Amino acid sequence: MVRILAGDVGGTKTVLALYQSDQGELTEIRKETYPSGRHTRFEDLLLEFLGSDSLIDAATFGIAGPIKSQRCITTNLPWIIDAAEIADELNIPQVHLLNDLEAAAYGILRLDHFHELNPDAHEEAGHIAVIAAGTGLGEAILFYDGRDYHAMPTEGGHCEFAPQDALEDQLLVFLRQRFNGHVSLERILAGDGFGNLYDFLKSINFAEANAELEAQMQQTDRNAVISRAGLQQEDVLCSEVMRLFCRIYGAEAGNLALKCLPRNGVYIAGGIAPKIRPALESGGFLEGFLDKGRMTHAIEHIPLRIVDNPEAPLLGAAHYASKQLAIK
C-alpha cells in the first residue's frame, strides 16, 4: 500500500489530490482546487495542501509548460518547478514532472466515456493524439508500440496560425499587428482567443456591436461573455467568433492528425471543449478537420472525441506515479 500525490497545474487553477495505491488500483483520499496565483512558490501550495500529511511515496505533477531535465519554467505562471527540489523539501522519494497534455494523454487511457464528432469514424489500433484548448493550447501524442502507449509531449500550440480563406487572411494580419509579428495558434485557440477574435471582427465592421453585451464585458470575464453569447447565438459578432473558433480548432486538430496519423483517435481535451460542445458538434469543427485537400482521405475516418472528464490530467499524473513505483 503506497500513498501518491498528484497534481494538475494549470495557468488558472491547480488541482491537487492524495491517493492510496494498492497494486496499481487508486483510491482517492482527498482533493483540493486552488487558484494558481495564490502562492509565489509551488512548494508552498503543496505544503498548504499536505498540512501534517507528510508520508508520501511518490508524486507526479502535470504542468502547463515545457519540461526539461525534470524542471519547468511555467508558461502562464511565475513559478519555476523542479522535481529534485520538491523531493528534497517535502521528503518525497520519487517526484516526476509531466507536461500537462502528457498527463492528460495518460489519463485518457483510463476513461471510457467520450462524445464522438466524426460520424464516419473507424476505430483501429494505433497512435492517439490529444489537443486541448483552455488557458493555453496544448497538444500531445500517445505513441503505440503494439503493446503499450507512451506519451510524447509537444509545444504544438505555439506553432504558427495558418489561414485558410480570405477572412482568416485578414485575421492573421490583425493578430500580427497586435502581437508584433509571430502569431501562434494559442492566440486564437485558448481562453483569450475569444476576445482576440471579437476585436478582429469588430475592427473590420463585420457586424454592429451590441452595447449591452459590451457593458457586460467590462464588468466580468469578457471571453466568457463572448463565448456564451456566441454559443446561444444571441449576437452576430459573438456567433461568428464561435464559428471561427470551432473551424480553426478543427483545422489544427486535422494538422495534428496528419503529423502522427492517430488511428485510435484525436481526443479533444481541455476546459473549453465541454463548455462549447454544441458548437463543436454543429459541423464547423469537423469541416475544418477534413479541409486538407488531397490528403483528406488520410484522416477522414479517424475518431474525433470530446473528453468531458476534467480530471484526465490528474488521473494521468496519479497513474504515472503508480506505474513508476511498480517499475522501481
N, C-alpha and C positions, 0 to 999 in steps of 0.2 A: 504494500500500500504506500503510495507516494503522493506528495502534495505539489501541485503545479500552479504557478501564477501566470496568467495570460493577459495580454493587453491589445486593444485595437486603438492605435494612437493616430487620430486624425487632426486636421487643421482646426476644426471647430470643437470637437469633443473627444475625450479619451474614455474608453470603457475598460475597466479592469475587472478580472474575475479570478476567484480562487477555486481550484478543482481538486478533487481526490481521484486518483487514478489507480485502478485495480486491474492489472494485466491489460492495459490499454482502454478499459472502459471508464469513461469520465463521469463523475458526479459533481455537479456544481454545488459549492458550499455557500458562496455569496458573490455578489456582483454590484458594482457601483459605476455611475457615469459622472464625469467631471467636465467642466469647461476646460479646454486645453490650455487656455491662457491664465489659469488660476495660479500657477506657480512659475517662478523663474527657472527652476530646475526640475527635470523629470523625476529625479530621485526623491525630491520632497513630496511629489504626488504619490509615489509608490509608498513612502513611509506613512503618509496620511491614511492610505487605504489599508495597509497591513496592520498598523497600530502595534499591538503586542503579539500579533500573529507572525512570528519570525521564523518558524520552521518550514522552509520551502526547499524542495529538492531540485526544482528546475523552473525556469521562467523563459517565456518567449513572447516577444512583442512585435506585432505588425505595425510598421511605421510609415506614414505618408512622407516618403523621401528616399533618396538613393542610399543603399547600404554599401560601405566599402570597408573591408577588413573589420567587420562587426562594429562599425562606427557610423553614425548618421548625423549629418547636419540637416536638420529638418527644413523642408521647403517653405512651409507656411507658418512656422513657429520659431521662437528664438532659442530652441534647445539644441544642444549637442549631446547625443545619446551614445554612450559607449558601453558595450556589453561587459567588458572587463571591469570597468569602474563600478557598474551596478553590482556585479558579482562580489566585488571587494567590499563595497559599502554595506550591502544588505546581507552579506554572508550566504549567498546562493551558489551552490556548487556548479550549476550549469545555467548560463544565460545566453540566449540566442536572439538576434535581431533579424527580422524579415522585412522586406518591402511590404507595404500594406496589401498590394494586389497579389503578391506571392502568398501571403497568409490567407487572403480571400479565396485564392485558387485552391489551396489545400482544404479550406472549409467547404467549398462547393462539392468536393468529393464525398462529403458527409451528409449532404442534403438530398432530399428525394421529391421536392415539390417546386415546380417552376411554371412559368407561363410561356407557351410557345408562340412565336411571332411568324414563323415560316410554315405556311400550310403544306408546302411541298418538301418538308424536311424528311431526310432518310438518315436515321442514326446508324453510325458504323463505329467500330473500334478505331481509336486513333487519338490524335492530339486534341486538346481543349484550349480555347482562347478565352480570356476574360477581359472585359472592358468595363470601366466604372467611372461614371461622372458623379462628382459630389462637390466638395470644396475645391478639389482639383480634378484632373482627368488621369486615371491610371490604366495601365494595360499590363497583362502578363500572359504567359503561355505555360500550359501543362504538357510537357513532352512525355509521350507514351512510348516505353521501350518494349512493349509487347507483354509485359507483366505488371509494371508499376508506373506511376506518374511522378514526374519530377518538375517542380515549379521553376520557371525561368523568369525572374523579374526584368522589367524594362522601364525606360523613361519615355515610352512612345507617346505619351500625352503631350510632350513638349516638341514633337515634330511639327513641321510647318503645315498650316492650313492650305489646302489646295482647292480653289473654287472650281465649280463645275458648270456654271451658267453665268449669264450677264449680271444678274443681281448679286451673285456671290463674288464676281469680279469687283463690283463696287464695294462690297463688304470688306474685301481684302485691302483695298486702297484706304478705306476709312480706318480700319484697325491698324494698318501700317503707320498711319499718321498719329494715331492715338498712342501707340506703343513704341514709337521711334524706330521702326524697322521690322525686326523679327516678329512674326505673328504665329504663335503656336496654337494648336488645336484647343489647348486648355483655356485660351482667351474666349472661346465660344462654348465649349462643352464642359462647363463647370458652373457653379452657382452664380458667379459674377457674369457669366456669359449671357444670361437673360437680359441683364442691364445693358451690356455692350450691343446686343442685337437690337434692343429697343432704341437706343440712342442712334444707331445707324439708320434704322428705318425712319425715325423722326427727322434725321438730317437730310434725307432725300425726299421728304414730304410724301412718304408712302400713303399716309392717311392722317386725318386730323387727330391730334392728341385729345384724350379725354381728361378734362380738368379735374374731375372728381378723383379719378384714379391717380393722377399725378400728385394730388394732395395727399392721398394715402401713402404714396411712395416716399413722401417727405417725412412721414410720421413713423414708418416701420421699415422692415426689410423690403427694399424696392424689388429685388429679384423674386421674392415670394409673391408680391402683389402682381407682378407681370406674369409669372408662370400660372398663378391661379386664374387670372382673367383670361389668359390665353387658353388654358385647359377648358374653361367653361364657356369660351367663345363670347365673352362679354364685350370685347373691344377689338376693332380691326387690327390695330397695331400689335396688340399682345397676341392675337391669334396668329398673325404672320410670324411673330417671334417664335411661337411654339412650332409652327410648321418648319421654319428654317432650322431650328434646334434639332428636331427629330430627323430631318433629312440629312443634315451634316453628321449627326451622331451615327446614323445608319451607314453613311459613306465611309466613315472612319472604321466602323466595325467591319465593313467589307474590305478595306485596306489591310486590316489586321488578319482577316481570313485568307487573303491572297498570300500573305507573307508566311503563314505556317500551315495552311490547309487543315484546319481543325475539324476532322470528320465527325468527332464526337460532340461538336457544338461550339458556338460562340455564346458565352454567358454574360448577360448584361447586369452587372452588379452596381454597387454604389447607392447613395442615398436618394438620388434624383429619380431613377427609373420607376420604383414602385409608386412614387407620388404622381407621375405623369403617364402611368400605364395606358389609360385610354388613348392618349395622343400617340404613344408608341405603337399601339395596335391599329391605329387608323389608316396605316398604309405608307406614310411618308418614310418611316424608318426602313422598312423592307425595300421600298423603291430606291432609296439611297444606297442600301447594301448591295442591291443587284445591278446598279448602274455602273458596270465595269466593262462595257464594250464587248470586245471579242472574248474576254475572259469570264463573262458572266456564267458560262456553263460550268466553270471550275468550282463555283461556290453556291450555285442555285439550290442545292439540296442539303446544305449544311443547316443543322438546327440552330435557331436563334431563341435563346431562353432568358426571360427576365428572372433574376434572383430576387425574391421578395422577403428573404430572411436577412435582416440587418446584422445578424451575429455571425455571418460566414467568416469574416476575418478573425474574430475572437475564437471561434471553434477551430479554425485552421491553425492558429497560433498554439492553442492548447494541445491539439493532436500532434503537432510537430514536436512540442516539448516532450510529450509522452513517448513518441517514437524514438527520439534521441536518447531518452533514458533507457529504453529497451535495447538500443544498439550498444550503449555503454555496458 
